[in-house]
Amino acid sequence: MRRLRIASIIGDLPLGGSQNRLLSFARTIDKTRFEHLVITLYRAELSHERQVGSLRPMYAEAGIDVIDLGMKPRVRIRPSPRPQHVVGAGATMSRLVHRLCRAIRERRIDLIDAQHDTATLFGVLAGTLTRRPTTITQYFPTYFDRPGMRLLGKAAYARADAFICDSTANSELINRWLSRPHRRSMVIPNGVPMPVATRTNPEMRGLLDLPVDGSVPVIGQVSRLIPYKGHRVLLRAARAVLAQRPDTYFIFTGYPNEDPTYAETLRQEARDLGIADRVRIVSWPGSIGDIWEVIDVHVHASLHDSLPIAITEGMSLAKPAVVTDVGGVREMVTHEETGLVVPMNDPEALAGGLLRLLREPATGRRLGAAAQRRYQLGYRPEIMSRALENLFVDLLERRRGRTT
């Protein structure tokens, strides 16, 4: 029996949660039953990858088939409503859809798995033109909730055979935005592999200019360097923590998204707060497991999220954590059971949680161990992949049943 062919469509492969989720799926898909292809809308460009990071090497190391449709990174399809830009956008979209449909037909793809934002539009268009069932994965309505895009976005959802989200909270948010909930709305939480360190704790402390003494605590946030991840709130909380525990260090690890100046903005704010000597803001090009190796307490200060990959990674490593109550975080982290959950945008509450874990190492060990057990039961990559595979098979069987 021929294996089923799945094509996942995504904008690009920078360091980010959506790209990590797709990487986990591509690594753990059942290769005895499925063939899997990743198609990116944008081509790889070294200058862009230096800014935002890239998971392309990890896809290549895993032997994952990736092709790109050749669009230049960071170029808006329609930069403005001017007539010449509208005409140009139409021509660009036409070329991309043609290339995508050609790839789907040449590879004899059975189902299209469209991943977020622009890829949703192109995936649904290609699915309609090639008569393939199509799923869309989205975490927020933000991309489509703007002038000129609302009707287009709602039409794309309506054409999709299934809508996948990683959390119940944000699935419900999107379904409320749609007015008429999607007929096949699925919540499939992220499955994330346990990060593996390639360097020792003393080695990483030296590279990050942290005290080599392992008894000096390090509090870390792993996320993109983008404002909604709450770094500025965390800096104010850090000042409160350092007032009582001046031996503590903070590390913010991630790559910027669109604004390469944001990291320097954070460094300047740390200087203004008088805590720059205790804060490290870095974009680490190696294994993220190396960063986790030095983190004693995990913090996620986000103002806007669904089901952050970093929280799952920290759970897998039994890291005690203080996280903010946004999106689907409470679906994963239970306050006082698998972590401490505090209100978002509240530096005082965030600092209080961090100080408690510094003062009560036994509490941290208890929370971390419970978080790791929850990870094993619900957030391993294989669990996510089996759920996605079952959905894909069901959609294909339904489609074939309608055509026989």
CORWO-V508295 format. One record per residue. RES is the residue in three letters. SS is DSSP state (a for helix, b for strand, c for the rest). PHI is phi as a letter, one per 30 degrees, with the letter a starting at -180 (NA if undefined). PSI is psi in degrees with one decimal (999 if undefined). Layout:
# CORWO-V508295
RES/SS/PHI/PSI  RES/SS/PHI/PSI
This chain:
# CORWO-V508295
MET/c/NA/133.3  ARG/c/d/138.8  ARG/c/d/147.0  LEU/b/d/137.7  ARG/b/c/121.3  ILE/b/c/132.3  ALA/b/c/119.2  SER/b/c/124.6  ILE/b/c/129.0  ILE/b/b/154.0  GLY/c/d/-57.1  ASP/c/a/-176.7  LEU/c/b/53.5  PRO/c/d/176.2  LEU/c/d/115.6  GLY/c/a/164.7  GLY/a/d/-45.7  SER/a/d/-39.9  GLN/a/d/-33.7  ASN/a/d/-39.2  ARG/a/d/-45.7  LEU/a/d/-39.1  LEU/a/d/-42.9  SER/a/d/-42.3  PHE/a/d/-45.3  ALA/a/d/-33.7  ARG/a/d/-31.4  THR/a/c/4.3  ILE/c/e/145.3  ASP/c/d/102.4  LYS/c/d/-9.3  THR/c/d/-18.6  ARG/c/c/-22.6  PHE/b/b/147.7  GLU/b/c/138.3  HIS/b/b/135.4  LEU/b/b/138.5  VAL/b/c/128.5  ILE/b/c/123.3  THR/b/c/144.7  LEU/b/d/-35.2  TYR/b/c/147.5  ARG/c/d/160.5  ALA/c/d/133.6  GLU/c/b/126.3  LEU/a/e/-42.1  SER/a/d/-39.3  HIS/a/d/-41.2  GLU/a/d/-31.5  ARG/a/d/-31.3  GLN/a/d/-48.3  VAL/a/c/-3.6  GLY/c/i/168.4  SER/c/a/137.0  LEU/c/c/1.4  ARG/a/e/-41.8  PRO/a/d/-35.5  MET/a/d/-36.3  TYR/a/d/-42.9  ALA/a/d/-43.6  GLU/a/d/-32.3  ALA/c/d/-1.0  GLY/c/i/27.0  ILE/c/d/132.0  ASP/b/d/114.0  VAL/b/b/128.8  ILE/b/b/153.9  ASP/b/b/155.8  LEU/b/c/0.2  GLY/b/j/6.5  MET/b/d/143.5  LYS/c/d/131.8  PRO/c/e/148.3  ARG/c/i/14.1  VAL/c/c/122.2  ARG/c/d/138.1  ILE/c/d/-40.4  ARG/c/b/93.1  PRO/c/d/-21.3  SER/c/a/167.1  PRO/c/d/8.8  ARG/c/d/144.7  PRO/a/e/-42.2  GLN/a/d/-33.2  HIS/a/d/-35.5  VAL/a/d/-44.2  VAL/a/d/-44.2  GLY/a/d/-38.2  ALA/a/d/-40.5  GLY/a/d/-40.8  ALA/a/d/-41.5  THR/a/d/-45.9  MET/a/d/-40.1  SER/a/d/-43.7  ARG/a/d/-44.8  LEU/a/d/-43.0  VAL/a/d/-41.4  HIS/a/d/-45.7  ARG/a/d/-40.4  LEU/a/d/-46.1  CYS/a/d/-38.9  ARG/a/d/-43.5  ALA/a/d/-40.1  ILE/a/d/-41.0  ARG/a/d/-42.8  GLU/a/d/-37.6  ARG/c/d/-1.6  ARG/c/h/49.9  ILE/c/d/139.7  ASP/c/c/-33.7  LEU/b/b/141.3  ILE/b/c/127.9  ASP/b/c/94.2  ALA/b/d/130.3  GLN/b/c/95.7  HIS/c/i/141.0  ASP/a/h/-121.8  THR/a/e/-37.6  ALA/a/d/-28.2  THR/a/d/-46.8  LEU/a/d/-49.1  PHE/a/d/-36.9  GLY/a/d/-43.6  VAL/a/d/-41.1  LEU/a/d/-45.8  ALA/a/d/-38.3  GLY/a/d/-39.5  THR/a/d/-45.0  LEU/a/d/-32.3  THR/a/c/-1.7  ARG/c/i/43.8  ARG/c/c/143.6  PRO/b/d/145.4  THR/b/b/133.2  THR/b/c/151.1  ILE/b/b/139.6  THR/b/c/121.5  GLN/c/b/145.8  TYR/c/c/-22.2  PHE/c/b/151.5  PRO/c/d/0.4  THR/c/e/-44.2  TYR/c/e/-38.9  PHE/c/c/-11.7  ASP/c/d/66.0  ARG/c/a/159.7  PRO/c/e/137.6  GLY/c/i/-6.9  MET/c/b/-17.9  ARG/a/d/-50.7  LEU/a/d/-38.4  LEU/a/d/-43.3  GLY/a/d/-45.7  LYS/a/d/-34.4  ALA/a/d/-38.7  ALA/a/d/-44.6  TYR/a/d/-42.8  ALA/a/d/-33.1  ARG/a/d/-21.6  ALA/c/d/144.2  ASP/c/d/-26.1  ALA/b/a/148.7  PHE/b/c/124.5  ILE/b/c/134.9  CYS/b/b/158.4  ASP/c/c/-10.4  SER/c/b/149.9  THR/a/d/-40.7  ALA/a/e/-46.8  ASN/a/d/-25.1  SER/a/d/-43.8  GLU/a/d/-37.5  LEU/a/e/-46.8  ILE/a/d/-41.1  ASN/a/d/-32.8  ARG/a/d/-38.6  TRP/a/d/-34.8  LEU/a/d/-16.1  SER/c/i/-52.6  ARG/c/c/109.1  PRO/c/e/146.9  HIS/c/d/140.7  ARG/c/d/-23.3  ARG/c/b/78.6  SER/b/c/123.3  MET/b/b/137.8  VAL/b/c/114.7  ILE/c/b/102.1  PRO/c/d/157.1  ASN/c/d/136.4  GLY/c/c/119.5  VAL/c/b/130.8  PRO/c/d/151.8  MET/c/d/124.8  PRO/c/d/143.6  VAL/c/c/127.4  ALA/c/d/139.8  THR/c/c/-4.8  ARG/c/b/155.7  THR/c/d/164.2  ASN/a/e/-49.9  PRO/a/d/-37.1  GLU/a/d/-45.2  MET/a/d/-39.0  ARG/a/d/-39.7  GLY/a/d/-43.8  LEU/a/d/-30.1  LEU/c/c/8.9  ASP/c/h/45.1  LEU/c/c/155.3  PRO/c/e/133.5  VAL/c/d/-22.0  ASP/c/d/112.3  GLY/c/d/-11.3  SER/c/d/-11.6  VAL/c/d/117.5  PRO/c/d/145.0  VAL/b/b/124.4  ILE/b/c/129.8  GLY/b/b/142.9  GLN/b/c/129.1  VAL/b/c/112.8  SER/c/a/165.7  ARG/c/d/149.3  LEU/b/d/86.1  ILE/c/b/141.1  PRO/a/e/-38.6  TYR/a/d/-6.2  LYS/a/d/-2.6  GLY/c/i/22.3  HIS/a/d/-35.5  ARG/a/d/-34.2  VAL/a/d/-42.7  LEU/a/d/-36.3  LEU/a/d/-40.7  ARG/a/d/-37.0  ALA/a/d/-37.6  ALA/a/d/-40.1  ARG/a/e/-41.0  ALA/a/d/-38.8  VAL/a/d/-45.8  LEU/a/d/-24.7  ALA/a/d/-29.0  GLN/a/c/-28.3  ARG/c/b/74.0  PRO/c/d/-9.1  ASP/c/d/-5.9  THR/c/d/149.5  TYR/b/b/151.8  PHE/b/b/140.9  ILE/b/b/127.2  PHE/b/c/119.5  THR/b/b/127.4  GLY/c/l/172.6  TYR/c/c/149.0  PRO/b/d/162.9  ASN/c/c/-83.2  GLU/c/c/-21.1  ASP/c/c/99.7  PRO/c/d/-11.4  THR/c/d/-7.9  TYR/a/d/-40.0  ALA/a/d/-42.0  GLU/a/d/-34.1  THR/a/e/-42.6  LEU/a/d/-40.8  ARG/a/d/-39.4  GLN/a/d/-39.4  GLU/a/d/-39.3  ALA/a/d/-39.3  ARG/a/d/-42.7  ASP/a/d/-33.0  LEU/a/d/-8.0  GLY/c/i/25.1  ILE/c/b/14.1  ALA/a/e/-30.3  ASP/a/d/-12.4  ARG/a/c/7.2  VAL/b/b/131.3  ARG/b/c/126.5  ILE/b/c/110.4  VAL/b/b/152.3  SER/c/c/105.1  TRP/c/c/121.0  PRO/c/d/-11.4  GLY/c/c/-159.4  SER/c/d/133.9  ILE/a/d/-20.3  GLY/a/d/-28.0  ASP/a/d/-39.2  ILE/a/d/-44.4  TRP/a/e/-27.5  GLU/a/e/-30.2  VAL/a/c/-6.7  ILE/c/d/122.9  ASP/c/c/-38.9  VAL/b/b/126.9  HIS/b/c/138.4  VAL/b/b/140.4  HIS/b/b/103.6  ALA/c/c/23.5  SER/c/e/146.9  LEU/c/c/-10.6  HIS/c/a/117.3  ASP/c/a/175.2  SER/c/c/-76.6  LEU/c/b/83.0  PRO/c/e/133.2  ILE/a/e/-40.7  ALA/a/d/-36.4  ILE/a/d/-41.5  THR/a/d/-42.2  GLU/a/e/-45.4  GLY/a/d/-39.5  MET/a/d/-42.3  SER/a/d/-27.7  LEU/c/c/6.0  ALA/c/i/33.4  LYS/c/d/129.5  PRO/b/d/141.7  ALA/b/b/147.3  VAL/b/c/121.0  VAL/b/b/156.5  THR/b/c/152.8  ASP/c/d/79.8  VAL/c/b/154.8  GLY/c/h/-129.0  GLY/c/c/18.7  VAL/a/e/-40.4  ARG/a/d/-17.0  GLU/a/d/-21.4  MET/a/c/-38.3  VAL/c/c/119.5  THR/c/c/124.2  HIS/b/e/131.6  GLU/c/i/0.2  GLU/c/c/-51.4  THR/c/b/9.3  GLY/b/l/-178.5  LEU/b/c/126.9  VAL/b/c/125.3  VAL/b/b/160.5  PRO/c/d/149.3  MET/c/d/157.8  ASN/c/h/38.6  ASP/c/b/86.1  PRO/a/e/-36.4  GLU/a/d/-45.7  ALA/a/d/-39.6  LEU/a/d/-46.0  ALA/a/d/-39.3  GLY/a/d/-43.0  GLY/a/d/-42.1  LEU/a/d/-43.1  LEU/a/d/-37.7  ARG/a/d/-44.5  LEU/a/d/-31.1  LEU/a/d/-36.3  ARG/a/d/-25.9  GLU/c/b/74.0  PRO/a/e/-30.3  ALA/a/d/-39.1  THR/a/d/-42.5  GLY/a/d/-42.6  ARG/a/d/-39.2  ARG/a/d/-47.5  LEU/a/d/-42.3  GLY/a/d/-42.2  ALA/a/d/-40.7  ALA/a/d/-37.7  ALA/a/d/-40.9  GLN/a/d/-38.3  ARG/a/d/-41.1  ARG/a/d/-39.0  TYR/a/e/-48.1  GLN/a/e/-33.7  LEU/a/d/-27.7  GLY/a/b/-8.4  TYR/c/b/17.8  ARG/c/d/151.2  PRO/a/e/-38.5  GLU/a/d/-33.5  ILE/a/d/-46.4  MET/a/d/-45.5  SER/a/d/-41.0  ARG/a/d/-37.6  ALA/a/d/-43.7  LEU/a/d/-43.5  GLU/a/e/-43.5  ASN/a/d/-40.3  LEU/a/d/-45.8  PHE/a/d/-43.9  VAL/a/d/-43.3  ASP/a/d/-43.1  LEU/a/d/-40.6  LEU/a/d/-39.8  GLU/a/d/-39.7  ARG/a/d/-44.5  ARG/a/d/-43.9  ARG/a/d/-34.0  GLY/a/d/-32.9  ARG/a/d/-22.2  THR/a/c/1.8  THR/c/c/999
